[in-house]
Amino acid sequence: MAEIKVRLRVREAREARGITQDELSDAIGISRQSIKKWEHNQTMPKIDVLVRVANYLGCTVESLYDIEAE
């Protein structure tokens, strides 16, 4: 059975729009440390938080995922 790896692309989406971690954290009400952990694939946000991230960044939730099957 193939292994599936999931990682978030929050950093790529955020930087493409010129938004800092501090700006994103203020806008969605989450600590900058949490965002840093997402961007380093240490933790995953709850789906409701990810929806707020996508709305603020002007993208879809699906576009924030990088899914790879090996």
C-alpha atoms as one frame of an Amber mdcrd trajectory, in Angstrom:
protein
   0.000   0.000   0.000   1.296   3.444  -0.900   2.294   5.879   1.793   0.552
   9.245   1.609   2.349  12.366   2.764   0.385  15.514   3.501   1.940  18.897
   4.090   0.571  22.389   4.126   1.513  25.089   1.669   0.603  27.986   3.956
   4.061  29.504   3.750   4.109  29.479  -0.047   0.624  31.004  -0.255   1.422
  33.594   2.403   4.739  34.676   0.895   3.276  34.838  -2.630   0.915  37.510
  -1.306   3.600  39.382   0.652   2.004  38.593   4.015   4.100  38.007   7.133
   3.415  35.418   9.810   2.556  38.276  12.182   0.018  39.743   9.761  -1.612
  36.370   9.199  -1.711  35.558  12.898  -3.333  38.909  13.717  -5.887  38.516
  10.919  -7.066  35.033  11.906  -6.552  35.192  15.677  -3.914  32.459  15.942
  -0.435  32.772  17.441   2.547  33.275  15.163   4.112  30.231  16.798   1.191
  28.080  15.594   1.663  29.327  12.046   5.380  28.582  12.268   4.603  25.012
  13.366   2.231  24.536  10.409   4.832  25.862   8.009   7.422  23.438   9.375
   4.945  20.519   9.302   5.127  20.053  13.060   1.364  20.407  13.581  -1.782
  20.735  11.468  -4.488  23.329  12.059  -8.109  22.443  12.642 -10.207  22.673
   9.494 -12.131  25.751  10.710  -8.838  27.576  11.207  -7.610  26.474   7.786
 -10.808  27.886   6.265 -10.020  31.266   7.899  -6.469  31.096   6.525  -7.734
  30.344   3.009 -10.314  33.128   3.166  -7.717  35.662   4.322  -5.220  34.574
   1.665  -7.888  34.532  -1.044  -7.399  30.888  -1.991  -9.100  27.545  -1.484
  -8.468  25.152   1.371  -7.547  22.506  -1.203  -4.777  24.700  -2.617  -3.154
  24.843   0.824  -2.514  21.087   0.824   0.335  19.284  -0.874  -0.562  15.591
  -1.041   1.911  13.046  -2.326   1.486   9.305  -2.646   4.590   7.146  -2.708
